[in-house]
């Protein structure tokens, strides 16, 4: 997609690149691949060889990367989600780039400030930076022993169908989260803003066998699930949350204030 232009996506004729951060053998990626193969003209899977959760938008710069072909239209990259999408678009699919990048389905939500850590969202960021409309897809779960993928399985196609009339603006990606409820309990789809959630609010300190201290960051989060109109509140009510994210992190109101300060 040329910078400064907008476009819509006809999924029936689209070439789709699928990636994730849970690794190429993750169940969420397999589910997404099966869904999209029923909807799109062509599907390519280009994903990290191993789990890369919480790698954020990191690139591998200090060692060479390797691409391993699994089978036709499926490749594993021994790097991050960002590496995978970068090599997917600029190397593997360079002669005929994708029309759409889908990242997921992530095992767990990517909500609030979690998106800044998320490798799932980062894969969609990289697609966006390379000019391809991109969507991050995540399934929230409440039981750490199992994930109910049925909500994402049921709702991905309707969400993508609605987006066929959406005019994609350069620099914008979509972050979609599916609630941890039964399919028949989903209350619909809502477009909401990013809420407030900070991971790492708790960590454990202990001593290793050599007597050296170590620290283990836990899953606990400091979050606000009550603020109306946010992804966290939406998910808590059992709705599918759709949030547009901008690659431009500039805070425009603060710019105006700073211009006054430095004038």
C-alpha positions, 0 to 999 in steps of 0.5 A: 500500500502506497504511503498516504493512500487508503484501500479496502480488502476483498478477502476472497481475492486476497493473499494473506500472511499469517504470523504470531508470537506463540510459534509456528506449531501453536494451536491458535495459529493452526485454528486461524490458518484453517479459518482463513483458508476457507475465506481467502484466495491464498494463505501463507504462514510465516511465523517464529520457530519457537515461542516469542511471547513478550518480545515486543517489536524487536528485531534480531540484529546480532546474529544471522536469521534462518528460514526453514520451509515446512511445506508449501506456503509455510515457513518457520523463522528462527527469530522474533515475530517482527523478523518473521513478517519482515522476511515474509514480506521482503524475502519470501513473498517479495515478488507478490506481497500480501494484501493482509497480515493477520497475527494470532490467534494469541493464547491470552489477551493483548489489552491496555498497555500489554500491547507494548510488550506483545509480539502478536501486536508487533507482528501486525505493527511490522506489517503496517510499517511495510504498508500492508493492512494488519490485524492482531487477534487474541483469545482471552482466557480465564483458566490457565490450564486450557483456552476456549478457542471457540469464541475466536473461531466463531467470530473471526469470520464475521469481524473480517466480513465487516471490515471489507468496507473499512478504508485502511489508513497507512500507519493504522493497525487493528487489535482484536480481542475475544472474550473468555466466555461461551460463544452464546454469551458473546454480547457483540462487537464493540470499537473501543479505546486502549485501556490501562493495564500494566504487567509486572506488578508483582515479581518473586525474589529467591536465591539460586543454588549458588547463593545468587539472588534472582527475580521472576516477573509474575503474571499479575497486572495492575489494571482498570476494568471499569473505565467505559469504552476501553478494551478491558471493560469491553472484554469484561462485559463479554464483547469482542473488542476492536481497537485501532492502534496508530504507529504514530506515538506523538501526543498532539496536545502535548506538542502544542503545550511544548511549543508554548514552553519552547517558544 
